Amino acid sequence: MQQQHYPSDLTDEQWENIKDLVPPPKKRGRKPIDRRWVINAILYVVCTGCPWTCLPHDFPHWKTVYNTFWRWRQDRTWERIHRALRRRLRKALGREAEASAGIIDSQSSKTTQVGGPERGYDAAKKVKGRKRHLVVDHSGFVLGVAVHAADVQDQDGALILLGRLRRDNPRLKMIFGDRAYKRSGLPEKVKSLYRMTLETVSRSRAERGFVVLAKRWIVERTFAWLLDHRRLSVDYERNPRSSEAMIYIAMIRVMLRRLATIKR
């Protein structure tokens, strides 16, 4: 069947920037399917929000596409591709490959009736579902993701995420967050457990109405980037690890597009 072209497809330039990071197909069994074609199908799901079973028929069979997504989620391939692209992009912007400081924030997202573990009710936001916790660098590129039940407090979710970041980003020393991350002695716990400094940013008592807080707007912009992808408008996934993988895939697309503009 003739393959159609969709707005979510990788351009030739974007494929050149990612193809060396993609695992090669297995040599045994059937003739391997073009990896670019499979990735385009996954990007179609992320961008349009369609169910796997509703993929257009000019893509590989939906089970092939989903199985690739699942395998790369399990072996952290999506994270590795994401990290390699982030390092390239930071270098292209004249920064160190790995960040030494980050900004943390969370966003609650509704879930569907599909079910799955780790769902709860965020009383403050009045949202039943899950919470996406992000740490981003000063350009807004994601350093780490943790998805958990929406009723998990921000300070508890932060400890989960910062524990992962300590393992994967040992250069990270400074974290900025809003005043929610000042509760329950969190800065002291972060210092003791992970040897990071957690500094809270809040507006002064004299300020009224909407105020753009220093540094926090950066992570809010990243959430806006993610919501440009319809699969992330609601948490459709059964497993929180799939939700995290979807965020990494969306950011891979964001960074590929940004990298293309820098190289022109």
C-alpha positions as CSV (number, residue, x, y, z in Angstrom):
1,M,0.0,0.0,0.0
2,Q,1.2,3.5,-0.9
3,Q,2.2,5.4,2.2
4,Q,0.5,8.7,2.8
5,H,2.3,11.7,4.3
6,Y,1.0,13.3,7.5
7,P,2.0,16.5,9.3
8,S,3.3,14.5,12.2
9,D,5.8,12.6,10.0
10,L,9.5,13.1,10.4
11,T,11.2,15.2,7.8
12,D,14.3,13.9,6.1
13,E,16.4,16.3,8.2
14,Q,14.7,15.2,11.4
15,W,15.3,11.5,10.5
16,E,19.0,12.2,9.9
17,N,19.2,13.6,13.4
18,I,17.6,10.6,15.0
19,K,18.4,7.5,12.9
20,D,21.7,6.7,14.6
21,L,19.8,6.6,17.9
22,V,17.2,4.1,16.8
23,P,17.8,0.5,17.6
24,P,18.4,-1.6,14.5
25,P,15.7,-4.2,13.6
26,K,16.3,-7.8,14.5
27,K,18.0,-9.9,11.8
28,R,16.0,-13.0,12.5
29,G,12.5,-13.8,11.3
30,R,10.5,-11.7,8.8
31,K,11.8,-9.0,6.7
32,P,12.2,-6.0,9.0
33,I,9.8,-3.0,8.7
34,D,11.3,0.4,8.0
35,R,12.0,2.0,11.4
36,R,11.2,5.5,10.2
37,W,7.7,4.2,9.1
38,V,7.0,2.8,12.5
39,I,8.2,5.9,14.3
40,N,6.0,8.0,12.0
41,A,3.0,5.8,13.1
42,I,3.9,6.4,16.8
43,L,4.2,10.1,16.3
44,Y,0.8,10.0,14.5
45,V,-0.8,8.5,17.7
46,V,1.0,11.0,20.0
47,C,0.0,14.0,17.8
48,T,-3.6,13.1,17.0
49,G,-4.5,11.2,20.1
50,C,-6.1,8.4,18.1
51,P,-6.3,4.8,19.6
52,W,-3.7,2.4,18.4
53,T,-6.3,0.3,16.7
54,C,-7.4,3.3,14.6
55,L,-4.1,3.9,12.9
56,P,-4.5,4.6,9.2
57,H,-4.0,1.4,7.1
58,D,-1.1,2.8,5.2
59,F,1.0,2.5,8.4
60,P,2.3,-0.9,9.6
61,H,-0.2,-3.0,11.4
62,W,-1.2,-1.4,14.7
63,K,0.1,-4.4,16.7
64,T,3.5,-4.0,15.2
65,V,3.5,-0.3,16.0
66,Y,2.3,-0.8,19.6
67,N,4.7,-3.6,20.3
68,T,7.6,-1.4,19.2
69,F,6.4,1.4,21.5
70,W,6.0,-1.1,24.3
71,R,9.5,-2.7,23.9
72,W,11.2,0.7,23.7
73,R,9.3,1.8,26.8
74,Q,10.4,-1.3,28.7
75,D,14.1,-1.1,27.8
76,R,14.1,2.8,28.2
77,T,15.0,3.4,24.5
78,W,12.7,6.4,24.4
79,E,14.6,7.9,27.4
80,R,17.9,7.2,25.8
81,I,16.9,8.8,22.5
82,H,15.5,11.8,24.4
83,R,18.6,12.3,26.5
84,A,20.9,12.1,23.5
85,L,18.9,14.6,21.6
86,R,18.7,16.9,24.6
87,R,22.5,16.8,24.9
88,R,23.0,17.6,21.2
89,L,20.5,20.5,21.4
90,R,22.1,22.0,24.5
91,K,25.5,21.9,22.8
92,A,24.0,23.5,19.7
93,L,22.7,26.3,22.0
94,G,26.2,26.8,23.5
95,R,25.4,25.1,26.8
96,E,27.0,22.2,28.7
97,A,25.6,18.9,27.5
98,E,24.1,18.2,31.0
99,A,22.3,20.7,33.1
100,S,23.4,21.7,36.6
101,A,20.1,23.3,37.5
102,G,16.4,22.6,36.9
103,I,12.9,23.7,37.6
104,I,10.3,21.4,39.0
105,D,6.5,21.5,38.7
106,S,3.5,19.2,38.4
107,Q,0.3,19.1,36.4
108,S,-2.8,17.0,37.1
109,S,-4.4,15.3,34.2
110,K,-7.7,13.5,33.9
111,T,-7.7,9.8,33.1
112,T,-10.2,7.8,31.0
113,Q,-12.4,4.9,31.8
114,V,-9.8,2.5,30.5
115,G,-8.6,2.0,34.0
116,G,-5.1,1.1,35.2
117,P,-3.1,1.6,38.4
118,E,-2.1,4.8,40.2
119,R,-5.1,7.0,39.9
120,G,-6.4,9.4,42.5
121,Y,-8.2,12.7,43.2
122,D,-6.3,16.0,43.4
123,A,-8.6,17.9,45.7
124,A,-6.8,21.2,45.1
125,K,-7.3,21.1,41.3
126,K,-10.5,19.0,41.5
127,V,-9.1,16.5,39.0
128,K,-9.5,12.7,39.1
129,G,-6.6,11.0,37.4
130,R,-2.8,11.3,37.5
131,K,-0.2,13.9,38.1
132,R,2.7,14.6,35.8
133,H,5.8,15.7,37.6
134,L,8.6,17.3,35.5
135,V,12.0,18.8,36.0
136,V,13.2,20.9,33.1
137,D,16.4,22.9,32.3
138,H,16.5,26.6,31.7
139,S,15.6,26.1,28.0
140,G,12.5,24.1,29.0
141,F,13.8,20.8,27.9
142,V,12.8,17.9,30.1
143,L,15.4,16.4,32.4
144,G,13.1,13.9,34.1
145,V,9.5,12.7,34.3
146,A,7.5,10.9,37.0
147,V,3.8,10.1,36.5
148,H,1.8,9.0,39.6
149,A,-1.7,9.2,41.2
150,A,-3.1,12.7,41.4
151,D,-3.6,12.4,45.1
152,V,0.1,12.1,45.8
153,Q,1.3,15.4,47.4
154,D,3.8,17.5,45.4
155,Q,6.5,17.0,48.0
156,D,6.2,13.2,47.8
157,G,6.1,13.2,44.1
158,A,9.2,15.4,44.0
159,L,11.2,12.9,46.1
160,I,10.3,10.1,43.6
161,L,11.4,12.3,40.6
162,L,14.5,13.7,42.2
163,G,15.6,10.2,43.2
164,R,15.6,9.2,39.5
165,L,17.4,12.4,38.5
166,R,20.1,11.8,41.0
167,R,20.8,8.5,39.3
168,D,20.6,9.7,35.7
169,N,21.9,13.3,36.0
170,P,24.7,13.4,38.7
171,R,25.7,16.9,37.6
172,L,22.3,18.3,38.7
173,K,22.8,20.3,41.9
174,M,20.2,23.1,42.0
175,I,16.4,22.7,41.8
176,F,13.9,25.6,41.7
177,G,10.2,25.2,42.6
178,D,7.2,27.0,43.9
179,R,6.2,27.3,47.5
180,A,4.4,23.9,47.5
181,Y,7.9,22.3,47.6
182,K,8.8,24.1,50.8
183,R,6.4,22.0,52.9
184,S,7.1,19.1,55.2
185,G,10.8,19.9,55.3
186,L,11.3,18.9,51.7
187,P,14.4,21.1,51.0
188,E,16.2,19.5,53.9
189,K,15.2,16.0,52.8
190,V,16.4,16.7,49.2
191,K,19.7,18.0,50.6
192,S,20.2,15.0,52.9
193,L,19.1,12.3,50.4
194,Y,20.3,13.6,47.1
195,R,22.8,16.4,47.9
196,M,20.8,18.9,45.9
197,T,19.7,22.4,46.8
198,L,15.9,23.0,46.5
199,E,15.1,26.7,46.3
200,T,11.5,27.9,46.3
201,V,10.3,30.8,44.2
202,S,7.2,32.7,45.3
203,R,5.7,36.1,44.8
204,S,5.8,38.7,47.5
205,R,2.8,39.5,49.7
206,A,2.5,43.0,48.1
207,E,1.8,41.6,44.6
208,R,-1.8,41.1,43.5
209,G,-3.4,39.4,40.6
210,F,-1.6,37.3,38.0
211,V,2.2,37.4,38.4
212,V,4.7,35.7,36.2
213,L,7.1,34.0,38.6
214,A,10.8,33.9,37.8
215,K,11.9,30.5,36.4
216,R,8.5,28.9,36.9
217,W,7.2,30.2,33.5
218,I,9.8,28.0,31.9
219,V,8.2,24.8,33.1
220,E,4.7,26.1,32.4
221,R,5.8,26.6,28.8
222,T,7.0,23.0,28.6
223,F,3.6,21.8,29.8
224,A,2.1,23.9,27.0
225,W,4.4,22.2,24.5
226,L,3.2,18.8,25.7
227,L,-0.4,19.8,25.4
228,D,0.1,20.5,21.7
229,H,0.1,16.7,21.4
230,R,-3.5,15.5,21.7
231,R,-2.5,12.1,23.2
232,L,-1.4,14.1,26.3
233,S,-4.6,16.3,26.6
234,V,-5.9,13.4,28.8
235,D,-4.0,10.5,30.3
236,Y,-5.2,7.7,28.0
237,E,-2.7,5.1,29.2
238,R,-3.3,2.1,31.4
239,N,0.2,2.1,32.8
240,P,2.0,5.3,34.2
241,R,5.2,4.1,32.5
242,S,3.4,4.5,29.1
243,S,2.3,8.0,30.2
244,E,6.0,8.8,30.9
245,A,7.0,7.4,27.5
246,M,4.4,9.5,25.7
247,I,5.9,12.6,27.3
248,Y,9.4,11.6,26.2
249,I,8.2,11.0,22.6
250,A,6.4,14.4,22.5
251,M,9.6,16.1,23.7
252,I,11.7,14.2,21.1
253,R,9.4,15.7,18.5
254,V,9.7,19.2,20.0
255,M,13.5,19.0,20.2
256,L,13.9,17.6,16.6
257,R,11.9,20.6,15.3
258,R,14.0,23.0,17.4
259,L,17.3,21.4,16.3
260,A,16.2,21.8,12.7
261,T,15.7,25.6,13.1
262,I,19.2,26.0,14.7
263,K,21.0,24.2,11.9
264,R,19.5,26.4,9.2
